Amino acid sequence: MTIIFYDIPSTLPENAWSLNTWKVRYCLNYKGIAYRTEWVEYPDIESHCKKLGIKPTDKRDDGSDEYTLPAIHDPSTGVYLAESILIADYLDKTYPDTPPVLPAHTLGLQVAFVEAFGNSLKGLAGFILPNVCSALNPPSMQYFRRTREAAFGKKLEDLVPQGETAVQKWATFKESLGKADSWYATMDSKLEGELKNTQFLMGDTLSFADINIAGYLIWLRIVWGEDNERWQEMLTWHGGRWKGLMEKLKKYETVV
Amino acid sequence: MTIIFYDIPSTLPENAWSLNTWKVRYCLNYKGIAYRTEWVEYPDIESHCKKLGIKPTDKRDDGSDEYTLPAIHDPSTGVYLAESILIADYLDKTYPDTPPVLPAHTLGLQVAFVEAFGNSLKGLAGFILPNVCSALNPPSMQYFRRTREAAFGKKLEDLVPQGETAVQKWATFKESLGKADSWYATMDSKLEGELKNTQFLMGDTLSFADINIAGYLIWLRIVWGEDNERWQEMLTWHGGRWKGLMEKLKKYETVV
């Protein structure tokens, strides 16, 4: 049976843009599991999840439940589930004949990795959130602006760094991505010849850690656009690490 | 042949106290590799490493090389090596018949884990660094005080939180350790019955991630002393997670 994958739409040609939902799409495509996407606008996510019995994934500062996408429904098991790495774990367990994205009992390590990577990214928000907002359909756009401006305490447009601040924030982002590059580099150093610099974080095995990073990268590429000069610059960073990762995952970019 | 393991001595009954050197001792004991410890006081570490050709592990803020322990010398290969996780990787590769601490190509993930865990620990320094200083031999004590007071910009004694600040910092530390507990909990949720809550971050396989955390725990236990009320309180935290981890690693605590 076909899994139903809940994602957030946009006005962009790819429709799909969200970094977190992209992680699940990469997993589904990599595993070759049949699915179709149902598109849910931001203001409808909470009621959608409550109606289907999909649990909240977080608490807001005021203590109320927060509902987020990605989520899936698997008609073959009756399961409704949110949160990208939990969905990945569910897919690994339920479809053991597909390639695992959390191999060798690494779920706990991969959860820690996702947090380490997310926390290590500094300086990026102002460069991308205003573009995300502009790419959404009107109902989601209004919702996104209202919630993000409340969170940051300023207009989205005022988040965009200018002049010397922009130079510094961009350098900080590059440096923080360099930290992730160093995690790959410790694996590079174990490998010889051609494999070197062409592999995944777990060597020659793709895993959720790579997909997690690719989620960020494809988010930037789609929201900024392929020709954006910051994106083009990023492709040259860290010995082409991120360019190479995107090329390796290109075959799992299909939106269905 | 017997590996030589370079560690920093103290006035405490166990002699060994350093969280980072303990990680390597746990690895050596777990693997059952023959070794003996050579004790190097803090002010001698740089000259010791330079003399033996052990590379620096970091840069100081002023750009100069920083040399740290743990380090090892393996007479059977001629290798001299510093940094706990690199030593772990070397031991895994050089002694493939011993149980791996970086199983299933997880070096890159484990490096990220070590950083995530270290960065997630907030509020602890003031509770422990003055005790560390008091536990050292005079040459190391003077060195430790001078370098740490320069780094923090205040007397070690003034780092110790007082009154309400102490309550808050201790709660912050508990909360940050709770983050690591949640990484274990995602694995717990995969397990059934007796295994649940008795396992390691990679399920039933001990790995460097657990040893990394145990390094922090044994550091606190030894430097504070077993009867310290903060230590006794920590043993009750997070469903006994840390008490259980220490019990499972107790057989690898031998100092030789």
Interface residues (C-beta under 8 A of the other chain):
Chain A: I85 D89 K93 P103 A104 H105 T106 L107 G108 L109 Q110 V111 A112 F113 E115 A116 F117 N119 S120 K179 A180 S182 W183 Y184 T186 M187 K190 L201 M202 G203 T205 S207 A209
Chain B: I85 D89 K93 P103 A104 H105 T106 L107 G108 L109 Q110 V111 A112 F113 E115 A116 F117 N119 S120 K179 A180 S182 W183 Y184 T186 M187 K190 L201 M202 G203 T205 S207 A209
